[in-house]
Amino acid sequence: MLFQYLPFSDPIAPLSRTEGTVLVVEDDSGDEFFILRALKSLNMEGRAVIARDGEEATDFIFRTGSYANRSKALDPRVIMLDLCLPKVAGLEVLRLVKEHAATRHIPVVVMTSSDSKNDVDRCYELGANSVFRKGSVIEEFRESLAVAITYWTQVNVLRNQDSFEKETLAPTGK
């Protein structure tokens, strides 16, 4: 039997059952632009929250600092995480998210320009759900983003978050 891949011609509307945001942790304005374009092609740009460094990302995720009063409805559905970040490195953000019971269920997709096998291995050791290289071809980067975002927000079934309600959100070591 032969299967043919047909690309999506129409943007995918977000499923009504999904809540939360796509947290984009990216300090490069050029990459941010392409990420937002990918989200727009999926009609999801309104669900994006941009953090431009690791400290801002952890504050958003754990509802601390300037995000201490943010609504639980804005909890990340997926985190698109760059590795090279100012203030708190991407690997440290990943470690904090995956070591804390209240956040470890959140899918983390690491985006990297690195060709280092050690970087990729370290991401998976720390619990990354997916790693992809940004690449030098813009259209490939945008398409990879769209596929990753679609999978983690539309296809993947998240664990029931009710079991996390009674746990504290403050990460250890922050």
Backbone bond lengths (Angstrom), bond angles and torsions (degrees), N, CA, C in turn:
res aa  C-N    CA-C-N  psi(-1)  N-CA   C-N-CA  omega(-1)  CA-C   N-CA-C  phi
1 M - - - 1.441 - - 1.527 107.92 -
2 L 1.311 117.30 136.41 1.445 123.69 -177.69 1.520 109.70 -109.10
3 F 1.325 117.04 129.22 1.447 121.98 176.68 1.507 109.02 -109.80
4 Q 1.313 116.18 142.80 1.449 120.70 178.96 1.521 108.40 -116.67
5 Y 1.321 115.94 131.74 1.460 121.17 176.17 1.513 108.63 -82.26
6 L 1.308 116.39 125.51 1.459 121.53 176.37 1.520 107.65 -117.36
7 P 1.328 118.43 120.87 1.465 119.91 -179.36 1.520 110.63 -67.46
8 F 1.338 115.22 153.93 1.459 120.25 177.20 1.513 108.83 -68.14
9 S 1.311 117.17 130.44 1.451 119.74 177.40 1.523 111.35 -97.87
10 D 1.310 117.23 -25.27 1.458 121.42 179.12 1.520 109.32 -110.42
11 P 1.336 116.68 144.64 1.463 118.65 176.71 1.523 110.51 -61.63
12 I 1.312 115.62 147.64 1.458 121.46 178.98 1.518 108.37 -87.09
13 A 1.299 116.76 126.58 1.461 120.08 176.48 1.521 108.46 -77.99
14 P 1.330 117.31 137.95 1.459 119.16 178.69 1.518 110.69 -59.81
15 L 1.301 115.70 142.91 1.464 119.87 178.28 1.517 109.15 -70.64
16 S 1.317 116.71 141.26 1.457 119.98 -177.73 1.526 111.45 -68.62
17 R 1.318 117.71 -22.37 1.465 119.99 -178.24 1.528 112.10 -76.42
18 T 1.312 116.77 -12.96 1.455 119.44 -178.01 1.517 109.82 -88.71
19 E 1.301 115.24 136.88 1.451 121.72 174.23 1.502 107.42 -124.04
20 G 1.297 114.91 174.13 1.445 119.11 176.95 1.514 111.59 93.55
21 T 1.313 113.35 -177.43 1.451 120.79 -173.92 1.517 110.60 -119.52
22 V 1.308 113.95 166.27 1.459 121.15 167.21 1.525 103.88 -99.38
23 L 1.317 116.29 108.21 1.456 120.37 179.27 1.524 108.07 -86.75
24 V 1.307 116.16 115.50 1.460 122.65 179.11 1.518 107.34 -102.52
25 V 1.329 116.53 117.23 1.457 120.91 -179.99 1.525 106.35 -109.23
26 E 1.322 115.19 100.62 1.467 121.18 -171.82 1.520 109.49 -151.44
27 D 1.326 117.03 127.88 1.460 120.57 -179.89 1.530 113.15 -98.70
28 D 1.319 118.50 -9.17 1.457 121.94 -179.55 1.530 109.53 -93.13
29 S 1.325 116.77 118.22 1.468 120.34 -175.58 1.529 111.91 -64.67
30 G 1.323 118.28 -30.70 1.465 120.76 177.17 1.516 111.64 -66.54
31 D 1.331 116.63 -47.03 1.467 120.36 177.58 1.526 110.67 -64.87
32 E 1.334 116.63 -38.55 1.467 120.56 177.67 1.528 110.16 -58.51
33 F 1.323 116.66 -42.22 1.461 121.55 179.05 1.529 110.85 -57.50
34 F 1.331 117.29 -46.12 1.466 120.26 -178.42 1.524 112.38 -71.19
35 I 1.313 116.59 -32.13 1.464 120.10 175.86 1.524 109.75 -65.78
36 L 1.318 116.42 -44.85 1.462 120.14 179.39 1.532 111.54 -65.45
37 R 1.325 117.25 -34.85 1.475 120.10 175.56 1.521 110.65 -64.42
38 A 1.339 116.43 -40.74 1.472 119.74 178.10 1.524 109.77 -63.19
39 L 1.321 117.25 -43.33 1.463 120.94 177.93 1.530 111.25 -63.49
40 K 1.321 116.33 -39.60 1.464 119.54 178.85 1.528 110.62 -63.83
41 S 1.337 117.50 -38.74 1.464 120.26 179.49 1.523 111.60 -64.65
42 L 1.335 116.94 -19.36 1.463 122.53 178.30 1.529 111.72 -101.60
43 N 1.328 116.65 8.25 1.472 122.07 -176.02 1.525 111.62 58.26
44 M 1.323 116.97 36.10 1.463 120.72 -177.00 1.521 112.86 -122.05
45 E 1.331 118.15 9.58 1.463 119.60 -176.86 1.520 111.79 -61.48
46 G 1.330 118.11 -27.45 1.461 121.54 178.26 1.509 113.57 -71.35
47 R 1.320 116.81 -14.03 1.471 120.70 179.95 1.521 112.22 -98.76
48 A 1.326 117.46 1.46 1.470 120.64 -177.03 1.516 111.31 -85.54
49 V 1.323 114.15 138.80 1.454 121.95 170.49 1.528 105.12 -123.90
50 I 1.327 116.27 130.98 1.456 121.22 -178.29 1.520 109.15 -104.69
51 A 1.322 116.05 127.94 1.465 122.59 170.34 1.526 106.05 -115.84
52 R 1.310 117.56 129.35 1.464 120.53 -173.27 1.528 113.89 -99.13
53 D 1.320 116.52 3.24 1.467 120.06 173.12 1.526 108.38 -156.88
54 G 1.322 115.57 167.57 1.461 120.52 -175.93 1.519 113.86 -66.42
55 E 1.312 116.59 -32.63 1.465 119.56 179.17 1.532 110.56 -67.16
56 E 1.320 117.35 -44.92 1.460 120.85 177.40 1.529 110.60 -61.64
57 A 1.338 116.14 -38.86 1.468 120.62 178.92 1.524 111.30 -62.61
58 T 1.327 117.37 -47.50 1.465 119.09 -178.83 1.523 111.19 -67.64
59 D 1.323 117.76 -35.30 1.466 119.84 175.49 1.527 110.33 -61.46
60 F 1.330 117.15 -42.85 1.465 120.49 179.64 1.530 110.48 -65.68
61 I 1.321 116.58 -48.79 1.472 121.35 -176.27 1.527 111.44 -60.94
62 F 1.333 116.28 -45.59 1.457 120.87 -173.87 1.533 113.38 -97.15
63 R 1.339 117.17 7.55 1.467 122.79 179.42 1.528 111.33 52.11
64 T 1.318 114.44 56.54 1.463 121.32 176.84 1.527 108.36 -124.75
65 G 1.335 116.39 175.84 1.464 120.61 177.72 1.521 111.31 56.25
66 S 1.331 116.47 -134.71 1.467 120.33 -177.53 1.527 112.75 -69.82
67 Y 1.331 117.85 -8.34 1.465 121.75 178.18 1.530 112.32 -106.41
68 A 1.316 117.79 15.84 1.465 121.50 -176.36 1.530 112.59 -59.28
69 N 1.313 117.57 -28.96 1.464 120.91 -177.07 1.524 113.30 -106.05
70 R 1.326 118.55 13.48 1.464 118.95 -178.20 1.524 109.88 -70.19
71 S 1.299 115.27 151.40 1.458 122.33 -177.82 1.527 111.70 -69.74
72 K 1.316 115.80 143.06 1.466 121.08 175.03 1.528 111.03 -61.72
73 A 1.323 116.99 -26.82 1.468 121.29 178.27 1.524 111.86 -62.16
74 L 1.326 116.90 -18.82 1.463 121.23 178.52 1.526 112.90 -93.32
75 D 1.325 117.43 7.82 1.463 119.48 177.16 1.523 109.56 -53.30
76 P 1.323 116.63 143.16 1.469 118.86 -179.66 1.523 112.04 -64.26
77 R 1.307 115.89 133.52 1.469 122.20 171.45 1.518 108.87 -85.01
78 V 1.324 116.14 -32.35 1.462 123.30 175.74 1.522 107.08 -152.18
79 I 1.325 115.73 148.13 1.459 121.55 177.00 1.522 107.74 -115.14
80 M 1.329 115.43 120.69 1.461 122.21 174.77 1.526 105.59 -97.77
81 L 1.329 117.24 106.84 1.465 122.59 -165.92 1.520 112.34 -115.70
82 D 1.320 115.80 120.71 1.462 121.34 171.17 1.528 107.82 -77.76
83 L 1.329 116.46 147.60 1.470 119.52 179.64 1.521 113.11 -79.90
84 C 1.312 117.75 -42.93 1.466 121.69 -176.28 1.518 109.43 -90.71
85 L 1.326 115.28 101.00 1.458 121.10 -177.34 1.522 110.67 -128.85
86 P 1.335 116.99 149.81 1.463 118.61 171.94 1.530 111.37 -76.65
87 K 1.299 115.70 162.85 1.468 126.79 176.92 1.521 113.24 69.81
88 V 1.327 118.88 -66.41 1.469 122.41 176.89 1.530 106.41 -126.01
89 A 1.321 116.36 122.26 1.468 121.42 -176.78 1.526 111.26 -63.31
90 G 1.330 115.80 153.06 1.456 121.37 179.64 1.517 113.00 -57.40
91 L 1.334 117.54 -39.64 1.467 120.17 178.66 1.532 111.65 -63.15
92 E 1.326 116.35 -34.83 1.465 119.68 178.33 1.527 110.68 -71.21
93 V 1.326 117.35 -40.01 1.464 120.60 175.38 1.527 109.18 -58.98
94 L 1.322 116.57 -47.40 1.469 121.70 178.55 1.523 110.82 -57.84
95 R 1.323 116.95 -46.81 1.471 120.88 -179.53 1.526 110.63 -59.30
96 L 1.336 117.01 -45.92 1.466 120.63 -179.16 1.527 111.65 -62.41
97 V 1.316 116.79 -43.80 1.465 120.88 -179.39 1.518 110.44 -62.76
98 K 1.317 117.19 -45.16 1.462 120.45 -173.43 1.526 113.95 -82.03
99 E 1.322 118.24 -15.80 1.470 118.36 178.47 1.521 111.77 -89.18
100 H 1.305 118.34 -14.94 1.452 121.50 -176.20 1.530 110.58 -97.17
101 A 1.318 116.42 126.58 1.469 121.64 -174.55 1.528 113.20 -58.00
102 A 1.318 117.42 -33.93 1.468 120.01 -176.56 1.521 113.20 -77.26
103 T 1.330 118.01 -11.67 1.468 120.07 -177.22 1.521 113.98 -125.93
104 R 1.300 118.27 -10.20 1.476 119.15 -173.67 1.525 113.32 -64.34
105 H 1.335 117.01 -19.58 1.463 120.54 178.25 1.532 112.93 -75.20
106 I 1.332 117.86 -15.37 1.468 120.96 -177.78 1.533 108.86 -72.77
107 P 1.327 117.42 123.53 1.462 119.23 177.68 1.529 110.65 -64.29
108 V 1.326 115.58 134.24 1.461 121.54 176.73 1.526 107.98 -118.17
109 V 1.329 114.96 119.65 1.456 122.04 177.11 1.516 106.57 -106.35
110 V 1.324 115.75 116.16 1.459 120.91 -178.54 1.519 109.04 -90.64
111 M 1.337 114.61 130.66 1.459 121.93 176.22 1.525 106.61 -110.52
112 T 1.322 116.77 127.87 1.452 119.09 -177.77 1.520 111.96 -141.14
113 S 1.312 114.82 149.75 1.463 121.26 172.95 1.520 109.91 -95.50
114 S 1.311 116.59 -7.75 1.458 122.20 -176.11 1.524 111.96 -70.61
115 D 1.323 115.31 141.68 1.460 121.09 173.27 1.526 111.06 -99.22
116 S 1.325 116.16 7.24 1.461 121.47 -175.94 1.530 111.38 -76.11
117 K 1.321 115.36 121.17 1.467 120.89 175.31 1.527 110.01 -62.36
118 N 1.332 116.74 -33.95 1.468 120.53 178.54 1.530 111.58 -62.34
119 D 1.339 117.24 -39.84 1.473 120.12 177.94 1.525 110.29 -62.30
120 V 1.317 116.30 -45.71 1.469 120.74 -179.83 1.526 109.88 -62.95
121 D 1.333 116.83 -47.33 1.468 120.48 178.99 1.523 111.37 -58.87
122 R 1.326 117.01 -42.34 1.461 121.09 -179.02 1.528 110.90 -64.23
123 C 1.325 117.03 -38.39 1.469 120.58 177.60 1.529 110.37 -59.32
124 Y 1.318 116.36 -47.12 1.470 119.21 -179.52 1.524 111.31 -68.68
125 E 1.327 117.91 -36.20 1.467 120.42 176.74 1.530 111.05 -60.41
126 L 1.325 116.21 -35.08 1.464 120.61 -179.32 1.528 112.85 -83.79
127 G 1.335 117.61 -5.52 1.462 120.28 174.05 1.515 115.95 108.09
128 A 1.338 118.77 12.92 1.468 119.41 177.45 1.523 109.39 -57.46
129 N 1.317 116.34 141.84 1.459 120.95 177.88 1.510 112.01 -84.22
130 S 1.321 116.09 -25.18 1.449 121.34 -179.13 1.522 108.53 -161.16
131 V 1.334 115.89 149.23 1.460 121.88 176.13 1.518 107.01 -135.30
132 F 1.320 116.29 131.99 1.462 117.72 171.75 1.518 109.98 -140.47
133 R 1.323 114.22 151.71 1.455 120.91 -179.95 1.521 109.13 -85.64
134 K 1.307 114.67 138.76 1.458 120.24 -179.96 1.519 110.85 -63.99
135 G 1.314 116.87 -36.05 1.460 120.20 177.92 1.513 112.41 72.46
136 S 1.304 114.97 172.30 1.457 120.30 -177.48 1.525 112.30 -102.92
137 V 1.326 117.49 -11.33 1.457 120.56 178.92 1.532 107.80 -96.02
138 I 1.330 115.22 115.25 1.459 121.50 -173.58 1.525 112.31 -58.02
139 E 1.313 117.96 -43.47 1.464 120.59 -177.59 1.530 111.14 -64.67
140 E 1.339 117.74 -36.69 1.469 120.73 176.86 1.526 110.56 -65.46
141 F 1.333 116.75 -40.23 1.456 121.75 178.64 1.527 109.71 -62.33
142 R 1.343 117.12 -48.18 1.461 121.43 -179.66 1.524 111.33 -62.48
143 E 1.318 116.87 -41.14 1.464 120.48 179.62 1.523 111.47 -67.52
144 S 1.329 117.06 -41.67 1.471 120.76 176.80 1.519 110.73 -60.25
145 L 1.325 116.08 -42.29 1.463 120.62 177.55 1.521 111.32 -61.19
146 A 1.316 116.11 -46.42 1.468 120.03 -178.37 1.522 111.07 -61.52
147 V 1.320 117.00 -41.83 1.465 120.80 179.22 1.529 110.15 -64.81
148 A 1.331 116.80 -46.45 1.466 120.66 -178.95 1.530 111.19 -63.24
149 I 1.311 117.15 -46.17 1.462 120.75 -178.93 1.522 110.55 -64.74
150 T 1.326 116.76 -42.82 1.461 120.21 178.78 1.520 110.65 -60.90
151 Y 1.329 116.58 -46.24 1.465 119.08 -179.30 1.527 111.19 -60.40
152 W 1.331 117.30 -52.01 1.459 120.42 -171.77 1.524 113.42 -75.68
153 T 1.342 118.31 -19.35 1.463 119.20 179.50 1.519 113.80 -105.42
154 Q 1.325 118.25 -22.04 1.459 120.78 -173.58 1.530 113.19 -116.24
155 V 1.315 117.03 -35.56 1.466 120.76 -173.51 1.523 111.31 -96.84
156 N 1.307 117.22 -50.50 1.456 122.74 -176.93 1.526 111.11 -62.93
157 V 1.312 116.64 136.57 1.458 122.22 176.18 1.519 107.72 -97.07
158 L 1.336 115.44 120.22 1.465 119.76 -179.23 1.517 111.26 -79.70
159 R 1.310 114.95 153.53 1.458 121.77 174.41 1.523 109.01 -63.23
160 N 1.315 116.62 146.98 1.454 122.16 178.43 1.519 108.85 -59.81
161 Q 1.309 116.76 121.47 1.459 120.67 -175.86 1.516 113.29 -82.67
162 D 1.335 118.68 -7.34 1.459 120.92 179.04 1.528 111.78 -59.67
163 S 1.333 116.92 -29.30 1.465 120.42 -178.63 1.520 112.04 -69.81
164 F 1.341 117.25 -13.28 1.459 120.94 -178.62 1.527 112.63 -98.26
165 E 1.325 117.26 -4.49 1.458 121.33 -172.98 1.520 113.99 -56.46
166 K 1.326 118.72 -37.16 1.457 121.01 -173.40 1.526 113.10 -89.71
167 E 1.337 117.03 -3.20 1.462 119.70 -178.26 1.523 110.48 -87.82
168 T 1.312 115.29 148.70 1.452 120.56 178.49 1.520 110.58 -73.77
169 L 1.311 117.37 153.09 1.457 120.67 -178.96 1.527 113.53 -97.22
170 A 1.313 118.77 -12.84 1.465 119.59 -177.00 1.525 109.68 -70.44
171 P 1.339 117.34 120.56 1.474 119.77 179.88 1.517 110.54 -73.73
172 T 1.320 115.17 154.43 1.449 119.04 175.07 1.502 108.62 -77.07
173 G 1.298 117.55 142.61 1.453 121.67 176.64 1.525 113.55 83.17
174 K 1.321 120.08 7.74 1.481 121.38 179.28 1.486 109.37 -106.59
